[in-house]
């Protein structure tokens, strides 16, 4: 499955489960994101950017990722997950 197809599938799941997008940044009960797609780097802004542009700033993404792939390298920065996690300020 391509990254675009995967994102479309995630959006369909959100829609089927009642996710609404009334405005940018609105509170949500369900949020499925395509964060990584192997070593792929895509920029089809605004709808598809891989790796997710803010995953490096999100502890709730990096901590579980560090448990399963601490040595995986971000294809954009070249930093490992452990390095990204250590560099978080909060």
The 8 nearest C-alpha neighbors of each residue, nearest first, counted from 0:
[[1, 4, 5, 2, 3, 6, 8, 7],
 [0, 2, 4, 3, 5, 6, 36, 7],
 [1, 3, 5, 4, 6, 0, 36, 33],
 [4, 2, 6, 1, 5, 7, 47, 0],
 [5, 3, 7, 1, 6, 2, 0, 8],
 [4, 6, 2, 8, 3, 7, 1, 9],
 [5, 7, 9, 3, 8, 4, 2, 10],
 [8, 6, 4, 10, 5, 9, 3, 11],
 [7, 9, 11, 5, 6, 10, 4, 12],
 [10, 8, 6, 12, 11, 7, 31, 5],
 [9, 11, 13, 7, 12, 8, 14, 6],
 [12, 10, 14, 8, 13, 9, 15, 7],
 [13, 11, 15, 9, 10, 14, 16, 8],
 [14, 12, 10, 18, 16, 11, 15, 9],
 [13, 15, 11, 18, 17, 16, 12, 10],
 [16, 14, 12, 17, 13, 11, 18, 10],
 [17, 15, 13, 14, 18, 12, 29, 11],
 [18, 16, 14, 15, 19, 13, 29, 12],
 [17, 19, 14, 13, 16, 29, 20, 28],
 [18, 20, 21, 17, 14, 27, 13, 28],
 [19, 21, 22, 18, 25, 23, 27, 24],
 [20, 22, 19, 25, 23, 24, 26, 18],
 [23, 21, 25, 20, 24, 19, 26, 27],
 [24, 22, 25, 20, 21, 26, 27, 19],
 [23, 25, 22, 26, 27, 20, 21, 30],
 [26, 24, 22, 23, 27, 21, 20, 19],
 [27, 25, 24, 28, 20, 23, 22, 29],
 [28, 26, 29, 25, 30, 18, 19, 20],
 [27, 29, 30, 18, 26, 19, 17, 13],
 [30, 28, 27, 18, 13, 31, 16, 17],
 [29, 31, 32, 27, 28, 13, 18, 10],
 [32, 30, 9, 29, 33, 13, 10, 12],
 [33, 31, 34, 30, 9, 6, 51, 10],
 [32, 34, 35, 6, 51, 31, 49, 36],
 [33, 35, 51, 50, 32, 49, 54, 36],
 [36, 34, 50, 49, 33, 37, 51, 39],
 [35, 37, 39, 38, 49, 2, 34, 50],
 [36, 38, 39, 35, 40, 74, 50, 73],
 [37, 39, 74, 36, 40, 73, 35, 72],
 [38, 40, 37, 36, 41, 49, 74, 50],
 [39, 41, 49, 50, 38, 42, 74, 75],
 [42, 40, 49, 48, 43, 39, 47, 50],
 [41, 43, 48, 44, 47, 49, 40, 45],
 [42, 44, 47, 48, 45, 46, 41, 49],
 [45, 43, 46, 42, 47, 48, 41, 49],
 [44, 46, 47, 43, 48, 42, 52, 49],
 [45, 47, 44, 43, 48, 42, 6, 3],
 [48, 46, 43, 44, 45, 42, 49, 41],
 [47, 49, 42, 41, 51, 43, 44, 50],
 [50, 48, 51, 41, 40, 35, 34, 47],
 [49, 51, 35, 34, 52, 48, 40, 36],
 [50, 52, 34, 49, 54, 53, 48, 35],
 [51, 53, 54, 50, 48, 49, 55, 34],
 [54, 52, 55, 56, 51, 57, 50, 34],
 [53, 55, 57, 56, 51, 52, 60, 34],
 [54, 56, 53, 57, 83, 61, 52, 84],
 [57, 55, 54, 53, 58, 87, 83, 61],
 [58, 56, 54, 59, 60, 55, 61, 53],
 [57, 59, 61, 60, 62, 56, 84, 87],
 [60, 58, 57, 61, 62, 63, 64, 54],
 [61, 59, 58, 57, 62, 63, 64, 54],
 [60, 62, 58, 64, 63, 59, 65, 84],
 [61, 63, 65, 64, 58, 60, 59, 66],
 [64, 62, 66, 65, 61, 60, 67, 59],
 [63, 65, 61, 66, 62, 67, 68, 60],
 [64, 66, 69, 62, 68, 63, 67, 80],
 [67, 65, 63, 64, 68, 69, 62, 61],
 [66, 68, 64, 65, 69, 63, 70, 71],
 [67, 69, 65, 71, 70, 64, 66, 80],
 [70, 68, 65, 80, 81, 71, 66, 67],
 [71, 69, 79, 68, 80, 72, 81, 65],
 [70, 72, 79, 68, 69, 80, 73, 78],
 [73, 71, 79, 78, 77, 74, 70, 80],
 [72, 74, 77, 75, 78, 76, 79, 71],
 [75, 73, 77, 38, 72, 76, 40, 39],
 [74, 76, 73, 77, 40, 50, 78, 72],
 [77, 75, 78, 73, 74, 72, 79, 83],
 [76, 78, 73, 72, 74, 75, 79, 71],
 [79, 77, 72, 76, 73, 82, 83, 80],
 [78, 80, 72, 82, 70, 81, 71, 73],
 [79, 81, 83, 69, 82, 65, 71, 84],
 [82, 80, 84, 79, 69, 83, 65, 85],
 [83, 81, 85, 79, 84, 80, 78, 86],
 [82, 84, 80, 86, 81, 85, 55, 79],
 [83, 85, 81, 82, 86, 87, 61, 80],
 [86, 84, 82, 83, 87, 81, 88, 80],
 [85, 87, 83, 84, 82, 88, 81, 56],
 [88, 86, 84, 85, 89, 56, 83, 58],
 [87, 89, 86, 85, 56, 84, 58, 57],
 [88, 87, 58, 86, 56, 57, 85, 84]]
